[in-house]
Amino acid sequence: MTEVLVVGAGPVGLALAADLRTRGVAVEVVERRADPGAGTRAIGIHSPALELLEASGATDGIRQRAVRISRGEARADGRLLAGIRFDRLRARHPYVAALPQSDTIEVLTALAPPVRRGAGVVTLSQEGDGVRAQLDDGDEIRAGVVVVATGWSGRDLVYRPGAVRTHHYPDTYVMADVVASGGPVARVHLEREGVVESFPLPGGRRRLVAWAGRGEVTDADGFLRDAVAARTGTALEITGASTFGVRRAVAPALRRGRVVVVGDAAHEVSPIGGQGMNLGLLDALTLAPLLEPWVRRGDDTDLARWERDRLASARHAARLAFLNTLLGRAAGAPAHAARTAALRTVLRGPGGAVFTRAYAMRFDRAARG
């Protein structure tokens, strides 16, 4: 019987497995996808997660590959509303590390135990001092503790139907990674027609995300090209754009006996700004040091506090994601003018530092300092 079974080999599951391996915990990882590149495309890792990733050695590998975003800009109507200074945060890593998710997975895969791919878990059965995981190929694995890090698709392994209330936003977004200038500065264009976000990536590329309204987008490349030109005044060649929607969900609990849930399997927030992936990383990396005493000595003393803190952090992230969604929508001329004036006042005053800390997840219960 292995000590810990991690279900899911996305960034969250791999980060947990790599950390546990460093602590000498026997851990197995299973993943239903055969392709390690499948899944979400989050790009930004914030300072609290970078601090906790140091334990496994992942931070150095991530920093070597990433663009360090030390500042950002909020813009509207062709003008600068305010600058955002991540480099003024009181943190070990006062920046956002931006890199393709595939690079993050490569770094973490090198540090984690080998992943058993193409192996989906269909049921989890608790049996005394362990959990039996039944796989879709007929095999089974017994573990002292199972951590579900599958994303929303594995939620039914733990929660009964309807237990995690999910709000589906009507908004649609279009996203693409393109070759574009702009340096290591993140820009958010809050325009009347909707938001365009532009984040730097390695290799002279940028991640573009644009609000596309509430209907279906039939030509994602064309829509994003026209939206970027109209809202930012920049003409770009765009290929490979995709659309996505957003959901909000916060689970009522993260633990059921010897099964623990982390990341999107428990709570989903808007992916804009990388909040969802970072929330999951902080779930996993604050859980890791609690698993060794639990599986070896039966000491789960600190699990209840961990669960309370993570649920509180998830609720906070969900509120911030809701605000981001509201601000990113199109608005009529009077509403847009009022929104722009209010943001300029807030971001150029003391509220700017508060916004920066909130966006960088420094208010998360796991943040240090």
N, C-alpha and C positions, 0 to 999 in steps of 0.2 A: 504493500500500500504506500503510495507516494504521500508526502506530507501536505502539499498544496497542488491542486489542479486549477489551472487558469484556463477558462473557456473564452477564446477570442484572442487573436494575434494582431490586432490593430495597435496603434501607439500606446494605448492605455494598458492593454494586456501584456504587451512586450515590456513596457517600463516596469510593471509590477514584477514580472518574471525575472528580469535582469537584476532588480534590486534584491529580490529574495535569494537569487543565486549568490550574490555577493555576501549575503548574511549566512550562507551555508545551509539554507533550507532546501530540501529536496522538492523540486517543482517540475511539473509537466505542463505543456501548453498544447492545446488542440485548437484547430481552426477549420471551420467548414469550407472556407474558400481555398481552392487550390492555388490561386494566383495571389501572391503577396501584395500586388499593386492595386487590387480591387478595394473599393470602399470609399470613404470620404476623402476630401482634398484640403483639409485644414493646413495652414502654413505657418501660423505665428505661435511661438512658444514664449510665454511671459516669464517675468523674473521669478515669481514664487516656484514655478515648476522647474526652472533652470537650477535654482538652489537645491531642490530636492533630488534632481537627477544627478547631482554630483556624486552621490553615494555609490552609484553603479559605474561611474566613469563616463556616462553618456553625454554630460554637458560639454566636455572637451570636443568630442566628435561632432556634436551639433554646432558648436561655435565655429569649427573649422569649415563647415559647409555653408553656414548661414550668412545672410546679410543682417547686420545689426542696425535695427531701426532705433535711432536715438531721439528722433523728434518727428512730429507730425503736424499737419496743417488742416484746419477746418476752413473751407472756402465757400463762397456763395456769390453768384452774380459777377464772377470774374475777379472778386476781391478776397483778400485774406481776412477772415473773421478773427482768428486767433491761432497762435502756435501752441503745440503740445510738446512738452519737454520731458521725455522719458529719462534723459540723462541727468535730470535733477532729482530723481527718486532716490530715497535713502534705501538702497538695495545693493546686494552683491553684484547683481547683473542689471544695471539701469538702462535696459533697452529691451526691445522685442527681437528675438531671433527668428528671422523669416527664412524658410527653406521649404522645398516641396515635401509633401508628406512621404513620398517614396524614399527620400533621403533620411528622414527621421526614422522610418522603419528599417532601413539598412543599418543605421547606427545601432539601434536597439536590438536588432536581430543578431548582430555580432556579439552582443553582451548577454543575451538571454539563452536559455537552454534550447536545443533544437525543437522546432515546431512540427507537430504532426498535422500536416495539412490534408484537406479533403476529408476531415473527420468531424462531423456535426454531432452535437449532443442532443438527444431527443428527450431524455428524462433524467431527473436527479432524484434519488431516493436516499433518505437519511436512515442510517442503520447504526445505532449506538454511538460508537466513537468515530464514525466516519460517514462518508457519502459515496453512493454508488452512481456513477455516471454511465448511462447506456448510450452507446454511439449508434449512428445510423447504418453502420456496416455490420452491426450485430456484436461488436466487441464491447467491452466494458472496462472502466477504470475505477478503482477505489482510492479515495483520498481522505485525509484527515479533515481538510477544509476545501471547499470549492469556491472560487471567485469567478463570478460571471461578468465578463468584460466584452460582451458580444456586440454592443450597440443595441438599438431598439429591437432588432429582429429576434434577440434571445430573451426578451422580457417575459414571455410565457413560460420559460423554464422555472420562474420563481413566483411570479404574481398571477393571481387568478384574473380572468378577463374582466376588464373594467376597473381593476384596483388602482391603476395608474391613469389618472384622468389626463387626457391629451387634448390640447387646444390647437387646432389647425388654422393657421393664419391664411387669409385669402391672398396674400401677396406672392408674386412670382419674381424671381431674380434671374439674371443672366450673368454668367461668369466665363472668363477665359484668361489664360496666361499668354501674354504677348511680348514681343520685343518692343521696348519703349524706353526713352530716356526719362530722367527724373531724379536720379541719384537715390541715396538711401533714406528718402523721406516718404512717409505715408501721407496720402492726401485724401480727404473726404470732401466731396463737392455736394453741398446740400442745395439743390436747385429746385425751381418750381416744378419741373417735370419729374422729380425724384432724384434719389441719391446716386452718385457714382463714387465708388471707393477704389483707390489705386494704391496697392502695396508693392514695395520692391521685393524682388526675388534675385537669387544669384544669376550670374551670366547675362546681366543687362535686360532682364525680363521683369514684367510687372503683372500682378494679379489684379484684374479688373472685375468689379461686381457692380451691376446696375439694377435698380428697381425697375420692373417691367409691368407694373400694374397688377390687375387681378384676373387676367385672362390668359389664354394659351398663346405662346409665342411660337410661330411656325418657322421663322427664319432667325435662329439665335445669332448667327454671325452678323447678319445684316442689322438686326435690332441693336446689338451692342455697338457696332461700328457707328450707327447713326446717333445712338444715345450719347456716346462719348463725345462725338463731334459737336452735337447740339448743346450738351451740358457743360463741357469743359473747353471747347474750342480747339480740340486736338484731333487730327486726322490720323487714324491708325489702321493698319491691315490686320484684320481679325479672322482667324480660323479656329475651328475646334471649340467654339463656345457651347455651353450647355446651360440648361435651366434647372432651377431647384425651388422648392418651397420651404417654408419653415414651420416648425411645430414647437410647442412648449409643453413640457411634462415634468412634474416633480413627484417622485414616488413617496408614499407615506412612510416607508421604512427601507433600510438597506441590508437588513440581516434577517434570515430565517434559519434558526438553528445553526448548522455548520455551513450554510451557504450565504455568501456575501455578494452584493451587487455593486458595481462601480460604473462610472461613466454613463453613456447614453442608454444603457440598459435600464438605468434607474431614473435618469433625468436628462431631458433634452432642452437646450436653449438655442436661440438663433446662432447659426454658425458664423455670422459676420463678426470679425475681430478675433476669431479663434477661441471665444469664450467656452464653447462646449468641449473642445478637446482639452483645454487647460483645466477645466473643472474636473474632467475625468482623470487626468494625470495627477491632480492633487488628491483626489479620492484614493487612487492606487498607492501613491507614494507616502501618504500618511498612514495608510493601512499596513504597509509592508512591515514596519518595525513591531507591529502588534501581533503579527501572525506567528512568529517564532515562539514566543512564550505560550501562545494558545495551543499550537499543535504539539508542542513538546511537554508542557507542564499543565495544560488545561487551564491556564491563566488567561481569562478573557476580561479582566477587570476594566480595561480601558476601552473596550469595544463600544459600550453605551455612549461614552462621551464622544468618541470618534463619530459615531452615527449622528448624534445631535449636531455636532459641528458641521458635518458634511451636508446634512439636510438644510441647515441654516444658510450655508454658503450657496447651495443650489437655488434656494428661494431668492437670495439676493441676486444671483446671476440671471435668474429668470426675469426679475423686475427690470434689470438693466437691459436685457435683450428686448423686452417689450418697449422700453423707451426708445432704443435704437430703431426698432421697427417703425414706430410712430414718426420719428424724425426723418426717416428715409423715404416716406411716401410723398407723392406729388401733393401740391397745395395750390389753392387759388392765390391771386396776387396779394390780397390783404393778409391772408393767413401766412403766406410765405414771408412777407415783409415783417410781420410781428414775430414770427419764429426766428428770423435772421437777427433782428434787433435783440431779442431776448438772449440768444446764444452768444452774440458778441459781448453783451454785458456780463453774462455769467462767466464765459471762458476767459475774459480779460481781467476779471476780478479774482477774489479768493476762490470762487467756484472752479476756476481753471485747474488749480492744484488738486481739488477734490475729484474732478472729472478724470484727470490723468491717473490718479491712484485707483479710481474705480475701473477704468478701462484696462489698466495694467494688472488688475486683480490683486491689488495690495490690500483690499478690504476682505479678501477671502480669509477664513479662519486659519488656513494653513500658512498664510504669509508671515514671514518673520520680520520684525522691526516695523 
